[in-house]
Amino acid sequence: MNKKLRNSLLLLIMICCTYCSCNQKHQGRKSDSYTQMKKNLQSIILRDKNNIIPSSDDSIKSVYNYFMENGEDSDKQKVNFYMASTYRDLNDNPRALNYFLKAQEIGESNDDIDAILQIKTYSQLAYIYCIQNNYREAMFIAEKECSIAKKAHCVTVWNIMDMVTPAFALNDTIKASKLDNITMKIIKNSHDYSKFSEIIAELLYNNTIWNKKDAADSCYNLIKQIKQQDRPHNYYTAIGAYYYKYVSKDSAANIYKEQMEKCHRLRSRHDAANGLMKYYAYKKQYKLSTKYALLLNDIKDSIEIEEAKDQTKNTYNEFRYQQNKRIQEKAHEEIEVARNRFVVCLFILVIFILVTTCLYYYRKKEIAEKLLNKDKAIKNAQFVIKKKDIELNDKKKELSELDEELSRTEENLELKMSQNKQLMKFAFMKKISSNASEIIDKFKKASEGQNNITEKEWQELFAAVDKLYPGFSAMVQNKIPKISNELLITAYLLKIGMTNPQIMRLTNFPHQTVWRRTKKVESLLCDELKFIP
């Protein structure tokens, strides 16, 4: 008996030792696998940060499968994010969106998750939604991104710009303008404009399109400080639009020509061809305008071909995604069925009895709670709607009052400007009552060399001519009602007998511009320009 007991104890000890040894080996293999997979994940992260586009999803798949089975929530968030990044780089947007949404879900379900990675996830989701022209969803996601970044005290201009793009696409100019101002403030405080060059160019273009000249001027001053090698791909498009609207169409044309020569991206060449077509149409040089219109059409065809290729590729990727998804779902279902079949068989009778006993009471209670909750939800919704209607009406009243006040202010400003101009004119005429001829002689002498005439000196010339020829100013305003300041200067210089070369030296205008303006003034004023010494 003692011998049998001793043998039994020895056998039990051997079994325990064998189990412990196997368990240690299993834990060692698991630890080694975890370390190797961590290294593989870090390698994938490093390649993504260096913008190295993967050729396939093979390397990330094994890492993804391992961590989804054995990793913690932080690991699962990372592998879902970089799985999505891989498919994004492979132009497989459906799969990329799917895995970004999974990373978002994991991040939202855990308060201790990596906030920086969660912000990046929202940024990528906003980017994909913009590609799909789903701008409302992109705006919603971008607002959540900025909210998380604000809580983490790491808001950057890139987070704000994720909201600017959908706001611009949705024509919400008020919000977009507000976001632009915040972005410009952050950029100016950074004093490192080169790393924000693409954003500055985008803001310059947006403010130019929205007719916000002050904001556009501010962006222009910043982008001109960026070195040539650091200029972004959208530099020429933004500068061209700004020059065309606020500087001169000739300068814009030169920018578009430079863009056409130096840029090889289809979108950039499209913008340059479009700008040159409009410029030559404005100049009535219809042959050149037609040339660039045909070039623009060819570029559009090329862009459409590229988009068609991407669409075909995305369609194939969508089909492949759905096919693989069905295979994976089927495999998971089979595994789940095999795993749960035995347990279900053991407890099915107990569950059936419990369900049968409790179903009636549970369903009755559930229906009553749902009805009660729906009534509460309807009442709350009605209250919120009424409150919002009241707030909306108040805002409308405030806006109407502000519009009236603005119109009154504009009228007062116009009246004050008109009065100031008259007072300045009378003051100058009074001041030069005895030396009008001397001022004209001074301008004639100044025309012999290159000079920069100040605004005050131009006003003195106007007053002097008006003193010698009292009806000349009224006659010019009568025959050319909406005359520009440059055309008015040309008319006064012609009146005192200046030639085209003299006008060029005084005004620093190009020869072609001076010739065109003098011809226009002479054709409109004719005999009134005769100089009487």
WOZIKA-V999246 format. One record per residue. NEAR is the number of other ideal C-beta (glycine too) atoms within 10 Angstrom. Layout:
near
NEAR
NEAR
//
This chain:
near
5
6
7
8
9
10
10
10
10
10
10
10
10
10
10
10
10
10
10
10
10
10
10
10
10
10
10
10
10
11
10
10
12
15
10
12
20
15
11
15
21
12
12
22
14
10
17
18
8
7
7
10
11
17
8
9
15
9
16
22
13
11
24
23
12
19
21
14
8
13
19
10
14
15
19
22
25
24
25
25
25
21
24
27
23
25
22
21
17
17
13
21
20
18
21
25
20
16
23
26
15
19
27
21
14
22
24
13
10
15
7
7
18
16
16
12
17
23
24
18
29
25
20
23
25
27
18
20
20
19
15
14
9
15
20
11
15
25
23
17
25
28
14
17
25
20
14
19
22
11
10
12
7
12
18
16
21
15
22
20
20
28
25
25
20
25
23
21
15
14
9
17
16
9
15
22
17
15
24
27
14
15
24
20
11
14
21
12
8
12
6
8
18
13
12
25
21
15
23
27
24
22
29
27
22
24
26
24
14
15
11
18
14
8
19
23
15
20
27
20
11
19
21
9
10
18
9
6
6
11
17
18
13
21
24
23
25
27
25
27
22
24
21
21
15
15
13
13
15
14
15
22
21
13
23
27
16
14
22
18
9
12
19
7
11
14
14
19
19
19
24
26
23
19
26
25
21
18
22
20
15
12
13
7
12
11
7
15
18
13
15
22
18
12
18
19
12
13
20
14
10
13
14
11
11
12
10
10
11
13
11
10
14
17
11
11
18
14
11
13
19
11
10
11
13
10
10
10
10
10
10
10
10
10
10
10
10
9
10
10
10
9
9
11
9
10
11
10
9
9
11
10
10
11
10
9
10
10
10
9
9
11
10
10
10
10
10
10
10
10
10
10
10
10
10
10
10
10
10
10
10
10
10
10
10
10
10
10
10
10
10
10
10
10
10
10
10
10
10
10
10
10
10
10
10
10
10
10
10
10
10
10
10
10
10
10
10
10
10
10
11
10
10
14
15
11
12
20
16
10
11
19
11
8
14
19
14
10
21
22
13
15
22
15
10
16
21
10
8
10
15
9
16
9
8
9
16
18
16
21
23
20
23
25
21
19
18
15
17
10
10
18
17
10
13
21
12
9
14
16
7
6
15
10
9
12
16
17
19
27
25
23
27
21
22
23
14
22
12
17
11
18
22
18
17
26
21
12
18
12
11
9
16
23
14
13
22
20
12
14
24
14
8
15
18
10
5
17
19
10
11
8
6
//
